Amino acid sequence: MAPPLDEDEYVTSEQDVAQVAPYLDCAVSFFGHTHLQGAFLCHRNGVRRLVSADPESSEDEIALEHDANYLINPGSVGQPRDGDRRSAYAIYDSNAGLVTLCRAEYDVASAQKKILEAGLPELLALRLDAGL
């Protein structure tokens, strides 16, 4: 899923989010395309990036406020671009008002082997080690 205005647009900063925030039509919107896990809070007082206190953590829970909108990028199960080679995904619990950003280890060597066996570019396999 791409950002709300342009499917080819990269939304990575508070400034990018401020441009799309007026077009958000629900409390929680999910987007992708960048392979960068993260979240932004959009409030009448501005936009704020929500970041994990511990980059080594496997979960980062975001308690949703009622008077704000959120733009959430669950990340990438494959081909991460943020320097963390673990798979990235999100769990949304609308009843509890929580979004949990999650990371999980996986068999990188096996994934690399399958990429190469499929005849895909070697770079796609090599970058899995570094998460770039």
KOLMARLO-371690 format. One record per residue: x, y, z of N, C-alpha, C, O in turn. Coordinates in pm, whole numbers, padded with zeros to 5 digits. Layout:
KOLMARLO-371690
<node n_c1="X" n_c2="Y" n_c3="Z" ca_c1="X" ca_c2="Y" ca_c3="Z" c_c1="X" c_c2="Y" c_c3="Z" o_c1="X" o_c2="Y" o_c3="Z"/>
...
This chain:
KOLMARLO-371690
<node n_c1="00084" n_c2="-00116" n_c3="00000" ca_c1="00000" ca_c2="00000" ca_c3="00000" c_c1="00089" c_c2="00123" c_c3="00000" o_c1="00189" o_c2="00128" o_c3="00071"/>
<node n_c1="00052" n_c2="00220" n_c3="-00077" ca_c1="00131" ca_c2="00342" ca_c3="-00090" c_c1="00071" c_c2="00454" c_c3="-00006" o_c1="-00037" o_c2="00438" o_c3="00052"/>
<node n_c1="00140" n_c2="00567" n_c3="00000" ca_c1="00087" ca_c2="00681" ca_c3="00072" c_c1="-00045" c_c2="00731" c_c3="00012" o_c1="-00079" o_c2="00694" o_c3="-00100"/>
<node n_c1="-00119" n_c2="00815" n_c3="00086" ca_c1="-00255" ca_c2="00850" ca_c3="00046" c_c1="-00270" c_c2="00934" c_c3="-00081" o_c1="-00376" o_c2="00928" o_c3="-00143"/>
<node n_c1="-00171" n_c2="01010" n_c3="-00121" ca_c1="-00189" ca_c2="01098" ca_c3="-00236" c_c1="-00130" c_c2="01044" c_c3="-00366" o_c1="-00186" o_c2="01066" o_c3="-00473"/>
<node n_c1="-00019" n_c2="00975" n_c3="-00356" ca_c1="00051" ca_c2="00929" ca_c3="-00476" c_c1="00119" c_c2="00796" c_c3="-00445" o_c1="00203" o_c2="00788" o_c3="-00355"/>
<node n_c1="00081" n_c2="00693" n_c3="-00519" ca_c1="00134" ca_c2="00559" ca_c3="-00490" c_c1="00284" c_c2="00548" c_c3="-00509" o_c1="00346" o_c2="00454" o_c3="-00459"/>
<node n_c1="00345" n_c2="00642" n_c3="-00580" ca_c1="00490" ca_c2="00638" ca_c3="-00600" c_c1="00566" c_c2="00731" c_c3="-00505" o_c1="00689" o_c2="00739" o_c3="-00511"/>
<node n_c1="00494" n_c2="00800" n_c3="-00420" ca_c1="00554" ca_c2="00896" ca_c3="-00329" c_c1="00621" c_c2="00824" c_c3="-00211" o_c1="00569" o_c2="00725" o_c3="-00159"/>
<node n_c1="00735" n_c2="00876" n_c3="-00170" ca_c1="00803" ca_c2="00825" ca_c3="-00052" c_c1="00772" c_c2="00918" c_c3="00065" o_c1="00805" o_c2="01037" o_c3="00060"/>
<node n_c1="00709" n_c2="00866" n_c3="00168" ca_c1="00678" ca_c2="00942" ca_c3="00288" c_c1="00772" c_c2="00892" c_c3="00396" o_c1="00758" o_c2="00781" o_c3="00446"/>
<node n_c1="00869" n_c2="00978" n_c3="00434" ca_c1="00970" ca_c2="00934" ca_c3="00530" c_c1="00996" c_c2="01035" c_c3="00641" o_c1="01064" o_c2="01003" o_c3="00738"/>
<node n_c1="00943" n_c2="01156" n_c3="00629" ca_c1="00974" ca_c2="01261" ca_c3="00727" c_c1="00848" c_c2="01330" c_c3="00777" o_c1="00740" o_c2="01314" o_c3="00720"/>
<node n_c1="00864" n_c2="01407" n_c3="00882" ca_c1="00753" ca_c2="01485" ca_c3="00935" c_c1="00699" c_c2="01582" c_c3="00829" o_c1="00579" o_c2="01605" o_c3="00821"/>
<node n_c1="00789" n_c2="01638" n_c3="00749" ca_c1="00747" ca_c2="01731" ca_c3="00643" c_c1="00662" c_c2="01660" c_c3="00539" o_c1="00562" o_c2="01714" o_c3="00492"/>
<node n_c1="00701" n_c2="01539" n_c3="00502" ca_c1="00623" ca_c2="01461" ca_c3="00405" c_c1="00484" c_c2="01433" c_c3="00461" o_c1="00384" o_c2="01446" o_c3="00391"/>
<node n_c1="00477" n_c2="01395" n_c3="00588" ca_c1="00350" ca_c2="01362" ca_c3="00651" c_c1="00262" c_c2="01486" c_c3="00663" o_c1="00141" o_c2="01478" o_c3="00643"/>
<node n_c1="00321" n_c2="01600" n_c3="00695" ca_c1="00243" ca_c2="01724" ca_c3="00706" c_c1="00171" c_c2="01756" c_c3="00576" o_c1="00063" o_c2="01815" o_c3="00578"/>
<node n_c1="00230" n_c2="01719" n_c3="00463" ca_c1="00167" ca_c2="01745" ca_c3="00334" c_c1="00048" c_c2="01654" c_c3="00307" o_c1="-00047" o_c2="01694" o_c3="00240"/>
<node n_c1="00052" n_c2="01532" n_c3="00358" ca_c1="-00059" ca_c2="01439" ca_c3="00334" c_c1="-00161" c_c2="01435" c_c3="00449" o_c1="-00272" o_c2="01387" o_c3="00430"/>
<node n_c1="-00123" n_c2="01485" n_c3="00566" ca_c1="-00211" ca_c2="01479" ca_c3="00684" c_c1="-00351" c_c2="01536" c_c3="00660" o_c1="-00447" o_c2="01476" o_c3="00707"/>
<node n_c1="-00366" n_c2="01647" n_c3="00588" ca_c1="-00502" ca_c2="01700" ca_c3="00567" c_c1="-00593" c_c2="01606" c_c3="00487" o_c1="-00715" o_c2="01623" o_c3="00488"/>
<node n_c1="-00537" n_c2="01509" n_c3="00421" ca_c1="-00614" ca_c2="01417" ca_c3="00337" c_c1="-00647" c_c2="01286" c_c3="00406" o_c1="-00717" o_c2="01201" o_c3="00349"/>
<node n_c1="-00599" n_c2="01268" n_c3="00528" ca_c1="-00629" ca_c2="01145" ca_c3="00601" c_c1="-00775" c_c2="01147" c_c3="00643" o_c1="-00822" o_c2="01243" o_c3="00704"/>
<node n_c1="-00847" n_c2="01041" n_c3="00609" ca_c1="-00991" ca_c2="01039" ca_c3="00637" c_c1="-01030" c_c2="00936" c_c3="00743" o_c1="-01148" o_c2="00905" o_c3="00760"/>
<node n_c1="-00931" n_c2="00884" n_c3="00814" ca_c1="-00961" ca_c2="00794" ca_c3="00925" c_c1="-00852" c_c2="00809" c_c3="01031" o_c1="-00746" o_c2="00866" o_c3="01005"/>
<node n_c1="-00879" n_c2="00757" n_c3="01148" ca_c1="-00788" ca_c2="00775" ca_c3="01261" c_c1="-00652" c_c2="00707" c_c3="01239" o_c1="-00549" o_c2="00759" o_c3="01280"/>
<node n_c1="-00654" n_c2="00590" n_c3="01175" ca_c1="-00530" ca_c2="00515" ca_c3="01153" c_c1="-00521" c_c2="00476" c_c3="01007" o_c1="-00610" o_c2="00409" o_c3="00954"/>
<node n_c1="-00414" n_c2="00519" n_c3="00943" ca_c1="-00389" ca_c2="00484" ca_c3="00803" c_c1="-00256" c_c2="00412" c_c3="00794" o_c1="-00158" o_c2="00451" o_c3="00858"/>
<node n_c1="-00253" n_c2="00307" n_c3="00714" ca_c1="-00130" ca_c2="00231" ca_c3="00694" c_c1="-00079" c_c2="00258" c_c3="00553" o_c1="-00157" o_c2="00274" o_c3="00459"/>
<node n_c1="00053" n_c2="00263" n_c3="00539" ca_c1="00114" ca_c2="00283" ca_c3="00409" c_c1="00245" c_c2="00205" c_c3="00402" o_c1="00291" o_c2="00153" o_c3="00503"/>
<node n_c1="00302" n_c2="00198" n_c3="00286" ca_c1="00427" ca_c2="00126" ca_c3="00269" c_c1="00513" c_c2="00191" c_c3="00164" o_c1="00525" o_c2="00314" o_c3="00160"/>
<node n_c1="00573" n_c2="00111" n_c3="00079" ca_c1="00651" ca_c2="00153" ca_c3="-00035" c_c1="00797" c_c2="00183" c_c3="-00001" o_c1="00885" o_c2="00163" o_c3="-00085"/>
<node n_c1="00825" n_c2="00232" n_c3="00120" ca_c1="00962" ca_c2="00269" ca_c3="00154" c_c1="01041" c_c2="00156" c_c3="00219" o_c1="01164" o_c2="00162" o_c3="00224"/>
<node n_c1="00973" n_c2="00053" n_c3="00268" ca_c1="01035" ca_c2="-00056" ca_c3="00343" c_c1="01094" c_c2="-00007" c_c3="00475" o_c1="01182" o_c2="-00072" o_c3="00531"/>
<node n_c1="01047" n_c2="00108" n_c3="00524" ca_c1="01094" ca_c2="00166" ca_c3="00650" c_c1="00982" c_c2="00161" c_c3="00753" o_c1="00881" o_c2="00229" o_c3="00738"/>
<node n_c1="01000" n_c2="00082" n_c3="00856" ca_c1="00898" ca_c2="00073" ca_c3="00961" c_c1="00897" c_c2="00202" c_c3="01041" o_c1="01002" o_c2="00257" o_c3="01073"/>
<node n_c1="00777" n_c2="00249" n_c3="01074" ca_c1="00768" ca_c2="00368" ca_c3="01156" c_c1="00625" c_c2="00418" c_c3="01169" o_c1="00533" o_c2="00362" o_c3="01110"/>
<node n_c1="00610" n_c2="00523" n_c3="01246" ca_c1="00477" ca_c2="00577" ca_c3="01270" c_c1="00486" c_c2="00728" c_c3="01292" o_c1="00586" o_c2="00780" o_c3="01341"/>
<node n_c1="00379" n_c2="00796" n_c3="01253" ca_c1="00367" ca_c2="00939" ca_c3="01271" c_c1="00234" c_c2="00971" c_c3="01337" o_c1="00131" o_c2="00915" o_c3="01300"/>
<node n_c1="00236" n_c2="01061" n_c3="01432" ca_c1="00116" ca_c2="01113" ca_c3="01495" c_c1="00084" c_c2="01246" c_c3="01427" o_c1="00171" o_c2="01333" o_c3="01417"/>
<node n_c1="-00039" n_c2="01262" n_c3="01382" ca_c1="-00084" ca_c2="01385" ca_c3="01317" c_c1="-00188" c_c2="01449" c_c3="01408" o_c1="-00296" o_c2="01393" o_c3="01428"/>
<node n_c1="-00155" n_c2="01565" n_c3="01460" ca_c1="-00240" ca_c2="01633" ca_c3="01557" c_c1="-00257" c_c2="01777" c_c3="01512" o_c1="-00181" o_c2="01826" o_c3="01429"/>
<node n_c1="-00357" n_c2="01845" n_c3="01566" ca_c1="-00379" ca_c2="01985" ca_c3="01527" c_c1="-00257" c_c2="02072" c_c3="01559" o_c1="-00240" o_c2="02180" o_c3="01501"/>
<node n_c1="-00172" n_c2="02026" n_c3="01652" ca_c1="-00050" ca_c2="02099" ca_c3="01687" c_c1="00070" c_c2="02063" c_c3="01600" o_c1="00179" o_c2="02116" o_c3="01620"/>
<node n_c1="00051" n_c2="01973" n_c3="01504" ca_c1="00160" ca_c2="01937" ca_c3="01415" c_c1="00179" c_c2="01787" c_c3="01402" o_c1="00096" o_c2="01707" o_c3="01446"/>
<node n_c1="00289" n_c2="01750" n_c3="01340" ca_c1="00323" ca_c2="01610" ca_c3="01314" c_c1="00443" c_c2="01572" c_c3="01400" o_c1="00537" o_c2="01650" o_c3="01415"/>
<node n_c1="00438" n_c2="01452" n_c3="01455" ca_c1="00549" ca_c2="01403" ca_c3="01535" c_c1="00580" c_c2="01259" c_c3="01496" o_c1="00489" o_c2="01176" o_c3="01485"/>
<node n_c1="00708" n_c2="01231" n_c3="01474" ca_c1="00751" ca_c2="01093" ca_c3="01447" c_c1="00751" c_c2="01016" c_c3="01578" o_c1="00800" o_c2="01066" o_c3="01680"/>
<node n_c1="00697" n_c2="00896" n_c3="01575" ca_c1="00697" ca_c2="00809" ca_c3="01693" c_c1="00807" c_c2="00706" c_c3="01673" o_c1="00802" o_c2="00628" o_c3="01578"/>
<node n_c1="00905" n_c2="00706" n_c3="01760" ca_c1="01019" ca_c2="00617" ca_c3="01744" c_c1="01036" c_c2="00528" c_c3="01864" o_c1="00993" o_c2="00561" o_c3="01975"/>
<node n_c1="01097" n_c2="00415" n_c3="01842" ca_c1="01124" ca_c2="00320" ca_c3="01948" c_c1="01238" c_c2="00370" c_c3="02035" o_c1="01336" o_c2="00425" o_c3="01986"/>
<node n_c1="01223" n_c2="00351" n_c3="02165" ca_c1="01331" ca_c2="00385" ca_c3="02257" c_c1="01446" c_c2="00285" c_c3="02247" o_c1="01560" o_c2="00318" o_c3="02279"/>
<node n_c1="01416" n_c2="00165" n_c3="02202" ca_c1="01517" ca_c2="00058" ca_c3="02195" c_c1="01514" c_c2="-00005" c_c3="02056" o_c1="01426" o_c2="-00086" o_c3="02028"/>
<node n_c1="01609" n_c2="00029" n_c3="01969" ca_c1="01609" ca_c2="-00027" ca_c3="01833" c_c1="01630" c_c2="-00178" c_c3="01828" o_c1="01605" o_c2="-00240" o_c3="01725"/>
<node n_c1="01676" n_c2="-00238" n_c3="01937" ca_c1="01696" ca_c2="-00383" ca_c3="01942" c_c1="01569" c_c2="-00457" c_c3="01988" o_c1="01565" o_c2="-00580" o_c3="01987"/>
<node n_c1="01467" n_c2="-00382" n_c3="02026" ca_c1="01344" ca_c2="-00442" ca_c3="02076" c_c1="01271" c_c2="-00515" c_c3="01964" o_c1="01284" o_c2="-00480" o_c3="01847"/>
<node n_c1="01195" n_c2="-00617" n_c3="02000" ca_c1="01117" ca_c2="-00689" ca_c3="01899" c_c1="00975" c_c2="-00635" c_c3="01889" o_c1="00901" o_c2="-00673" o_c3="01798"/>
<node n_c1="00935" n_c2="-00548" n_c3="01983" ca_c1="00801" ca_c2="-00488" ca_c3="01979" c_c1="00805" c_c2="-00346" c_c3="02032" o_c1="00877" o_c2="-00315" o_c3="02127"/>
<node n_c1="00727" n_c2="-00260" n_c3="01970" ca_c1="00712" ca_c2="-00123" ca_c3="02015" c_c1="00564" c_c2="-00089" c_c3="02008" o_c1="00506" o_c2="-00080" o_c3="01899"/>
<node n_c1="00502" n_c2="-00071" n_c3="02123" ca_c1="00358" ca_c2="-00050" ca_c3="02130" c_c1="00324" c_c2="00099" c_c3="02127" o_c1="00387" o_c2="00180" o_c3="02196"/>
<node n_c1="00225" n_c2="00134" n_c3="02046" ca_c1="00179" ca_c2="00272" ca_c3="02035" c_c1="00034" c_c2="00277" c_c3="02082" o_c1="-00054" o_c2="00217" o_c3="02020"/>
<node n_c1="00010" n_c2="00349" n_c3="02191" ca_c1="-00126" ca_c2="00369" ca_c3="02240" c_c1="-00184" c_c2="00488" c_c3="02164" o_c1="-00130" o_c2="00599" o_c3="02169"/>
<node n_c1="-00294" n_c2="00464" n_c3="02094" ca_c1="-00352" ca_c2="00565" ca_c3="02008" c_c1="-00436" c_c2="00665" c_c3="02088" o_c1="-00518" o_c2="00627" o_c3="02171"/>
<node n_c1="-00413" n_c2="00793" n_c3="02062" ca_c1="-00490" ca_c2="00900" ca_c3="02124" c_c1="-00615" c_c2="00924" c_c3="02040" o_c1="-00612" o_c2="00907" o_c3="01918"/>
<node n_c1="-00724" n_c2="00964" n_c3="02105" ca_c1="-00852" ca_c2="00981" ca_c3="02034" c_c1="-00859" c_c2="01107" c_c3="01949" o_c1="-00936" o_c2="01111" o_c3="01854"/>
<node n_c1="-00780" n_c2="01209" n_c3="01981" ca_c1="-00790" ca_c2="01335" ca_c3="01908" c_c1="-00676" c_c2="01353" c_c3="01807" o_c1="-00638" o_c2="01466" o_c3="01775"/>
<node n_c1="-00623" n_c2="01242" n_c3="01756" ca_c1="-00512" ca_c2="01247" ca_c3="01661" c_c1="-00535" c_c2="01144" c_c3="01551" o_c1="-00612" o_c2="01049" o_c3="01566"/>
<node n_c1="-00466" n_c2="01165" n_c3="01441" ca_c1="-00462" ca_c2="01065" ca_c3="01333" c_c1="-00321" c_c2="01007" c_c3="01331" o_c1="-00226" o_c2="01068" o_c3="01379"/>
<node n_c1="-00311" n_c2="00887" n_c3="01275" ca_c1="-00182" ca_c2="00818" ca_c3="01270" c_c1="-00156" c_c2="00769" c_c3="01129" o_c1="-00247" o_c2="00721" o_c3="01060"/>
<node n_c1="-00033" n_c2="00781" n_c3="01088" ca_c1="00013" ca_c2="00726" ca_c3="00961" c_c1="00119" c_c2="00624" c_c3="00998" o_c1="00224" o_c2="00659" o_c3="01052"/>
<node n_c1="00091" n_c2="00496" n_c3="00969" ca_c1="00176" ca_c2="00385" ca_c3="01015" c_c1="00233" c_c2="00310" c_c3="00895" o_c1="00160" o_c2="00273" o_c3="00803"/>
<node n_c1="00364" n_c2="00289" n_c3="00897" ca_c1="00429" ca_c2="00205" ca_c3="00797" c_c1="00474" c_c2="00077" c_c3="00869" o_c1="00567" o_c2="00081" o_c3="00950"/>
<node n_c1="00407" n_c2="-00036" n_c3="00841" ca_c1="00443" ca_c2="-00161" ca_c3="00910" c_c1="00584" c_c2="-00208" c_c3="00880" o_c1="00639" o_c2="-00289" o_c3="00955"/>
<node n_c1="00643" n_c2="-00160" n_c3="00772" ca_c1="00778" ca_c2="-00201" ca_c3="00735" c_c1="00775" c_c2="-00302" c_c3="00623" o_c1="00690" o_c2="-00295" o_c3="00534"/>
<node n_c1="00865" n_c2="-00395" n_c3="00627" ca_c1="00880" ca_c2="-00490" ca_c3="00518" c_c1="00914" c_c2="-00627" c_c3="00571" o_c1="01004" o_c2="-00643" o_c3="00654"/>
<node n_c1="00843" n_c2="-00726" n_c3="00524" ca_c1="00874" ca_c2="-00864" ca_c3="00561" c_c1="00999" c_c2="-00908" c_c3="00486" o_c1="01071" o_c2="-00996" o_c3="00532"/>
<node n_c1="01024" n_c2="-00849" n_c3="00373" ca_c1="01145" ca_c2="-00876" ca_c3="00295" c_c1="01205" c_c2="-00747" c_c3="00243" o_c1="01132" o_c2="-00649" o_c3="00225"/>
<node n_c1="01333" n_c2="-00746" n_c3="00220" ca_c1="01403" ca_c2="-00631" ca_c3="00164" c_c1="01391" c_c2="-00505" c_c3="00250" o_c1="01355" o_c2="-00399" o_c3="00197"/>
<node n_c1="01421" n_c2="-00512" n_c3="00380" ca_c1="01416" ca_c2="-00392" ca_c3="00464" c_c1="01519" c_c2="-00290" c_c3="00418" o_c1="01619" o_c2="-00325" o_c3="00354"/>
<node n_c1="01495" n_c2="-00165" n_c3="00450" ca_c1="01586" ca_c2="-00057" ca_c3="00407" c_c1="01633" c_c2="00029" c_c3="00523" o_c1="01687" o_c2="00137" o_c3="00502"/>
<node n_c1="01615" n_c2="-00018" n_c3="00646" ca_c1="01646" ca_c2="00066" ca_c3="00761" c_c1="01763" c_c2="00016" c_c3="00844" o_c1="01783" o_c2="00062" o_c3="00957"/>
<node n_c1="01840" n_c2="-00076" n_c3="00791" ca_c1="01956" ca_c2="-00126" ca_c3="00864" c_c1="01926" c_c2="-00237" c_c3="00962" o_c1="02017" o_c2="-00287" o_c3="01029"/>
<node n_c1="01802" n_c2="-00277" n_c3="00973" ca_c1="01761" ca_c2="-00386" ca_c3="01062" c_c1="01715" c_c2="-00501" c_c3="00973" o_c1="01611" o_c2="-00491" o_c3="00908"/>
<node n_c1="01790" n_c2="-00609" n_c3="00969" ca_c1="01761" ca_c2="-00717" ca_c3="00875" c_c1="01640" c_c2="-00802" c_c3="00913" o_c1="01595" o_c2="-00884" o_c3="00833"/>
<node n_c1="01586" n_c2="-00783" n_c3="01033" ca_c1="01469" ca_c2="-00859" ca_c3="01075" c_c1="01345" c_c2="-00818" c_c3="00995" o_c1="01335" o_c2="-00705" o_c3="00947"/>
<node n_c1="01251" n_c2="-00910" n_c3="00981" ca_c1="01123" ca_c2="-00877" ca_c3="00919" c_c1="01051" c_c2="-00775" c_c3="01005" o_c1="01063" o_c2="-00776" o_c3="01128"/>
<node n_c1="00978" n_c2="-00687" n_c3="00940" ca_c1="00903" ca_c2="-00583" ca_c3="01012" c_c1="00756" c_c2="-00592" c_c3="00974" o_c1="00722" o_c2="-00606" o_c3="00856"/>
<node n_c1="00670" n_c2="-00584" n_c3="01075" ca_c1="00526" ca_c2="-00586" ca_c3="01050" c_c1="00457" c_c2="-00514" c_c3="01165" o_c1="00520" o_c2="-00478" o_c3="01264"/>
<node n_c1="00326" n_c2="-00494" n_c3="01152" ca_c1="00250" ca_c2="-00428" ca_c3="01257" c_c1="00124" c_c2="-00508" c_c3="01290" o_c1="00069" o_c2="-00577" o_c3="01204"/>
<node n_c1="00082" n_c2="-00497" n_c3="01414" ca_c1="-00045" ca_c2="-00555" ca_c3="01458" c_c1="-00132" c_c2="-00439" c_c3="01506" o_c1="-00090" o_c2="-00361" o_c3="01592"/>
<node n_c1="-00252" n_c2="-00430" n_c3="01451" ca_c1="-00344" ca_c2="-00323" ca_c3="01487" c_c1="-00460" c_c2="-00383" c_c3="01566" o_c1="-00530" o_c2="-00471" o_c3="01516"/>
<node n_c1="-00479" n_c2="-00336" n_c3="01688" ca_c1="-00591" ca_c2="-00378" ca_c3="01772" c_c1="-00683" c_c2="-00258" c_c3="01788" o_c1="-00662" o_c2="-00174" o_c3="01875"/>
<node n_c1="-00786" n_c2="-00250" n_c3="01704" ca_c1="-00876" ca_c2="-00135" ca_c3="01706" c_c1="-00957" c_c2="-00128" c_c3="01834" o_c1="-00990" o_c2="-00019" o_c3="01880"/>
<node n_c1="-00989" n_c2="-00241" n_c3="01894" ca_c1="-01066" ca_c2="-00241" ca_c3="02019" c_c1="-00985" c_c2="-00184" c_c3="02135" o_c1="-01038" o_c2="-00110" o_c3="02218"/>
<node n_c1="-00857" n_c2="-00217" n_c3="02141" ca_c1="-00771" ca_c2="-00168" ca_c3="02249" c_c1="-00708" c_c2="-00033" c_c3="02217" o_c1="-00651" o_c2="00031" o_c3="02305"/>
<node n_c1="-00719" n_c2="00011" n_c3="02091" ca_c1="-00656" ca_c2="00137" ca_c3="02051" c_c1="-00505" c_c2="00128" c_c3="02054" o_c1="-00437" o_c2="00219" o_c3="02102"/>
<node n_c1="-00452" n_c2="00018" n_c3="02001" ca_c1="-00307" ca_c2="-00005" ca_c3="02001" c_c1="-00257" c_c2="-00047" c_c3="01864" o_c1="-00324" o_c2="-00121" o_c3="01792"/>
<node n_c1="-00139" n_c2="00001" n_c3="01830" ca_c1="-00063" ca_c2="-00050" ca_c3="01716" c_c1="00070" c_c2="-00098" c_c3="01772" o_c1="00139" o_c2="-00024" o_c3="01843"/>
<node n_c1="00104" n_c2="-00221" n_c3="01740" ca_c1="00232" ca_c2="-00275" ca_c3="01784" c_c1="00320" c_c2="-00296" c_c3="01662" o_c1="00286" o_c2="-00373" o_c3="01572"/>
<node n_c1="00433" n_c2="-00226" n_c3="01660" ca_c1="00532" ca_c2="-00246" ca_c3="01554" c_c1="00622" c_c2="-00361" c_c3="01598" o_c1="00678" o_c2="-00358" o_c3="01708"/>
<node n_c1="00635" n_c2="-00462" n_c3="01513" ca_c1="00705" ca_c2="-00585" ca_c3="01551" c_c1="00822" c_c2="-00613" c_c3="01457" o_c1="00823" o_c2="-00573" o_c3="01341"/>
<node n_c1="00920" n_c2="-00683" n_c3="01512" ca_c1="01035" ca_c2="-00732" ca_c3="01436" c_c1="01053" c_c2="-00880" c_c3="01467" o_c1="01033" o_c2="-00923" o_c3="01581"/>
<node n_c1="01090" n_c2="-00957" n_c3="01366" ca_c1="01110" ca_c2="-01101" ca_c3="01385" c_c1="01230" c_c2="-01149" c_c3="01304" o_c1="01248" o_c2="-01110" o_c3="01189"/>
<node n_c1="01310" n_c2="-01233" n_c3="01366" ca_c1="01422" ca_c2="-01296" ca_c3="01295" c_c1="01368" c_c2="-01397" c_c3="01195" o_c1="01259" o_c2="-01452" o_c3="01215"/>
<node n_c1="01441" n_c2="-01421" n_c3="01089" ca_c1="01406" ca_c2="-01525" ca_c3="00993" c_c1="01534" c_c2="-01580" c_c3="00933" o_c1="01642" o_c2="-01527" o_c3="00956"/>
<node n_c1="01522" n_c2="-01686" n_c3="00858" ca_c1="01637" ca_c2="-01754" ca_c3="00798" c_c1="01684" c_c2="-01677" c_c3="00675" o_c1="01639" o_c2="-01703" o_c3="00563"/>
<node n_c1="01773" n_c2="-01582" n_c3="00696" ca_c1="01822" ca_c2="-01495" ca_c3="00589" c_c1="01894" c_c2="-01577" c_c3="00482" o_c1="01875" o_c2="-01553" o_c3="00363"/>
<node n_c1="01978" n_c2="-01673" n_c3="00522" ca_c1="02053" ca_c2="-01752" ca_c3="00426" c_c1="01960" c_c2="-01828" c_c3="00331" o_c1="01986" o_c2="-01836" o_c3="00211"/>
<node n_c1="01853" n_c2="-01882" n_c3="00384" ca_c1="01756" ca_c2="-01953" ca_c3="00301" c_c1="01687" c_c2="-01858" c_c3="00203" o_c1="01666" o_c2="-01892" o_c3="00087"/>
<node n_c1="01651" n_c2="-01741" n_c3="00252" ca_c1="01587" ca_c2="-01641" ca_c3="00164" c_c1="01683" c_c2="-01598" c_c3="00054" o_c1="01642" o_c2="-01583" o_c3="-00061"/>
<node n_c1="01810" n_c2="-01578" n_c3="00089" ca_c1="01910" ca_c2="-01540" ca_c3="-00011" c_c1="01924" c_c2="-01648" c_c3="-00119" o_c1="01931" o_c2="-01618" o_c3="-00238"/>
<node n_c1="01928" n_c2="-01772" n_c3="-00075" ca_c1="01941" ca_c2="-01884" ca_c3="-00169" c_c1="01823" c_c2="-01887" c_c3="-00266" o_c1="01841" o_c2="-01908" o_c3="-00386"/>
<node n_c1="01702" n_c2="-01867" n_c3="-00214" ca_c1="01583" ca_c2="-01869" ca_c3="-00299" c_c1="01582" c_c2="-01753" c_c3="-00399" o_c1="01538" o_c2="-01769" o_c3="-00512"/>
<node n_c1="01631" n_c2="-01637" n_c3="-00356" ca_c1="01640" ca_c2="-01522" ca_c3="-00446" c_c1="01733" c_c2="-01554" c_c3="-00563" o_c1="01700" o_c2="-01529" o_c3="-00679"/>
<node n_c1="01849" n_c2="-01610" n_c3="-00531" ca_c1="01947" ca_c2="-01643" ca_c3="-00636" c_c1="01895" c_c2="-01754" c_c3="-00727" o_c1="01913" o_c2="-01748" o_c3="-00848"/>
<node n_c1="01832" n_c2="-01856" n_c3="-00668" ca_c1="01777" ca_c2="-01966" ca_c3="-00748" c_c1="01666" c_c2="-01919" c_c3="-00842" o_c1="01644" o_c2="-01979" o_c3="-00947"/>
<node n_c1="01597" n_c2="-01812" n_c3="-00805" ca_c1="01489" ca_c2="-01758" ca_c3="-00888" c_c1="01544" c_c2="-01672" c_c3="-01001" o_c1="01468" o_c2="-01623" o_c3="-01085"/>
<node n_c1="01677" n_c2="-01652" n_c3="-01003" ca_c1="01738" ca_c2="-01573" ca_c3="-01109" c_c1="01725" c_c2="-01423" c_c3="-01088" o_c1="01745" o_c2="-01346" o_c3="-01182"/>
<node n_c1="01693" n_c2="-01381" n_c3="-00967" ca_c1="01681" ca_c2="-01239" ca_c3="-00937" c_c1="01821" c_c2="-01180" c_c3="-00918" o_c1="01916" o_c2="-01254" o_c3="-00896"/>
<node n_c1="01833" n_c2="-01047" n_c3="-00926" ca_c1="01964" ca_c2="-00984" ca_c3="-00910" c_c1="02030" c_c2="-01017" c_c3="-00776" o_c1="01964" o_c2="-01020" o_c3="-00672"/>
<node n_c1="02159" n_c2="-01044" n_c3="-00781" ca_c1="02235" ca_c2="-01081" ca_c3="-00661" c_c1="02225" c_c2="-00975" c_c3="-00552" o_c1="02225" o_c2="-01008" o_c3="-00433"/>
<node n_c1="02216" n_c2="-00849" n_c3="-00591" ca_c1="02205" ca_c2="-00740" ca_c3="-00494" c_c1="02087" c_c2="-00760" c_c3="-00399" o_c1="02096" o_c2="-00729" o_c3="-00281"/>
<node n_c1="01977" n_c2="-00813" n_c3="-00451" ca_c1="01859" ca_c2="-00835" ca_c3="-00367" c_c1="01888" c_c2="-00936" c_c3="-00257" o_c1="01833" o_c2="-00926" o_c3="-00147"/>
<node n_c1="01972" n_c2="-01032" n_c3="-00286" ca_c1="02010" ca_c2="-01132" ca_c3="-00186" c_c1="02112" c_c2="-01076" c_c3="-00088" o_c1="02101" o_c2="-01097" o_c3="00033"/>
<node n_c1="02211" n_c2="-01005" n_c3="-00139" ca_c1="02317" ca_c2="-00953" ca_c3="-00054" c_c1="02268" c_c2="-00850" c_c3="00047" o_c1="02315" o_c2="-00846" o_c3="00160"/>
<node n_c1="02174" n_c2="-00766" n_c3="00006" ca_c1="02130" ca_c2="-00659" ca_c3="00093" c_c1="02050" c_c2="-00709" c_c3="00214" o_c1="02031" o_c2="-00635" o_c3="00310"/>
<node n_c1="02004" n_c2="-00835" n_c3="00209" ca_c1="01928" ca_c2="-00888" ca_c3="00323" c_c1="02013" c_c2="-00895" c_c3="00450" o_c1="01962" o_c2="-00875" o_c3="00560"/>
<node n_c1="02143" n_c2="-00922" n_c3="00435" ca_c1="02233" ca_c2="-00929" ca_c3="00551" c_c1="02238" c_c2="-00797" c_c3="00627" o_c1="02237" o_c2="-00796" o_c3="00750"/>
<node n_c1="02242" n_c2="-00688" n_c3="00554" ca_c1="02257" ca_c2="-00557" ca_c3="00617" c_c1="02125" c_c2="-00485" c_c3="00641" o_c1="02120" o_c2="-00387" o_c3="00714"/>
<node n_c1="02018" n_c2="-00535" n_c3="00580" ca_c1="01891" ca_c2="-00467" ca_c3="00594" c_c1="01888" c_c2="-00334" c_c3="00521" o_c1="01820" o_c2="-00240" o_c3="00564"/>
<node n_c1="01961" n_c2="-00326" n_c3="00411" ca_c1="01967" ca_c2="-00200" ca_c3="00336" c_c1="01920" c_c2="-00217" c_c3="00193" o_c1="01919" o_c2="-00121" o_c3="00116"/>
